[in-house]
Amino acid sequence: MTVRVAVDFGTSSTCVVASVNAREPQVVVIDGQPLMSSAVYAAPDGTLFVGQEAERQAAVDPSRYEPHRNVVMRGRESLRQARVARPLPAIKR
């Protein structure tokens, strides 16, 4: 089986499209939606939360929340030091 995945990392929203065995690409639904928020929340232990869960976690400590992932990529201090549990080495900027 061959799976191809495309990810559009937008500033406010992220979209994922997948194709299995060269079939027509389909939008991947995440949390019941075709778009996922690009928001990121870094917990005190370094765990990263994204999308709707990041938005929910922001109620706990808004200072650890970034609604636009491009700011995170530029190195916001509180989020830059967070560890990523499952990095995706194939994804390149």
C-alpha positions as CSV (number, residue, x, y, z in Angstrom):
1,M,0.0,0.0,0.0
2,T,1.2,3.5,-0.9
3,V,0.1,6.5,1.1
4,R,0.9,10.0,0.1
5,V,0.2,12.9,2.4
6,A,0.3,16.6,1.8
7,V,0.2,19.1,4.7
8,D,-0.5,22.8,4.3
9,F,0.9,24.5,7.4
10,G,-1.0,27.8,7.3
11,T,-0.6,30.7,9.7
12,S,-4.0,30.2,11.2
13,S,-5.2,26.8,9.9
14,T,-3.6,23.6,8.8
15,C,-5.0,21.2,6.2
16,V,-4.0,17.6,5.5
17,V,-4.8,15.7,2.3
18,A,-4.0,12.0,1.7
19,S,-4.0,9.6,-1.2
20,V,-4.0,5.8,-0.8
21,N,-2.8,3.6,-3.7
22,A,-2.9,6.6,-6.2
23,R,-6.6,7.2,-5.6
24,E,-8.1,10.6,-5.7
25,P,-6.7,12.7,-2.8
26,Q,-9.1,13.2,0.2
27,V,-9.0,15.9,2.9
28,V,-8.3,14.3,6.3
29,V,-10.9,15.3,8.8
30,I,-9.3,16.2,12.2
31,D,-11.5,16.8,15.2
32,G,-14.5,16.6,12.9
33,Q,-13.3,19.5,10.7
34,P,-11.4,19.7,7.3
35,L,-9.1,22.4,8.8
36,M,-7.3,22.2,12.0
37,S,-6.2,25.3,14.0
38,S,-2.5,25.9,13.7
39,A,-2.4,27.0,17.3
40,V,0.3,25.5,19.6
41,Y,0.4,25.2,23.4
42,A,3.6,24.1,25.2
43,A,2.8,22.5,28.6
44,P,5.3,23.0,31.5
45,D,6.7,19.5,30.9
46,G,7.5,20.3,27.3
47,T,4.6,18.5,25.7
48,L,3.1,20.2,22.7
49,F,-0.6,20.4,22.0
50,V,-1.9,21.6,18.7
51,G,-5.3,22.5,17.2
52,Q,-8.4,22.5,19.3
53,E,-6.6,20.9,22.3
54,A,-4.0,23.8,22.2
55,E,-7.0,26.2,22.4
56,R,-8.5,24.3,25.3
57,Q,-5.1,24.2,27.2
58,A,-4.7,28.0,26.7
59,A,-7.4,28.4,29.4
60,V,-4.9,26.9,31.9
61,D,-2.0,29.2,31.1
62,P,-2.4,31.7,28.2
63,S,1.3,32.6,28.3
64,R,2.2,29.2,26.9
65,Y,-0.2,29.5,23.9
66,E,0.5,30.7,20.4
67,P,-2.5,30.9,18.1
68,H,-0.3,31.4,14.9
69,R,2.3,28.7,14.4
70,N,4.5,31.0,12.2
71,V,5.4,32.9,15.4
72,V,6.5,29.5,16.9
73,M,8.7,28.8,13.9
74,R,10.5,32.2,14.4
75,G,11.5,31.0,17.9
76,R,9.1,32.3,20.6
77,E,11.1,31.4,23.7
78,S,8.4,29.5,25.7
79,L,7.5,27.3,22.8
80,R,10.9,26.9,21.2
81,Q,12.3,24.8,24.0
82,A,9.4,22.3,24.0
83,R,10.1,18.8,23.0
84,V,8.2,17.1,20.2
85,A,7.0,13.6,21.0
86,R,6.8,12.3,17.4
87,P,8.7,14.5,14.9
88,L,8.0,14.1,11.2
89,P,11.5,14.1,9.6
90,A,10.1,14.0,6.1
91,I,8.4,17.4,6.5
92,K,10.7,20.2,5.4
93,R,10.1,23.9,5.2
